[in-house]
Amino acid sequence: MNVVLTPDIEKFVKEQIESGNYQDALAVIREGLELLAERERIYKGKFQELKQEVEIGVEALKRGEIFDGEAVFDELEEDIRQIEVSMENRGEN
């Protein structure tokens, strides 16, 4: 396989060899491809995790186990207000 590199990439490869990090261009390119492959594996794994989480959510929704996001935040804000009032009454604020 023949690959044409951009001038910037070719310069980077040469710098890596000159720095002693790699023996030759093949080692630099191999490392880059291995990192790309690892990134893809991680991406696919994260995608699978997300897909499973969505499936869990859908199943919970089917069972009627849902929460209204606005209602949850409204309750949290009310709790915060009550704590603030309580603290003011005790002279903590």
ABEGO torsion letter per residue (X at the ends): XBBBBBAAAAAAAAAAAAAGABABAAAAAAAAAAAAAAAAAAAAAAAAAAAAAAAAAAAAAAAGBBBBAAAAAAAAAAAAAAAAAAAAAAGAX
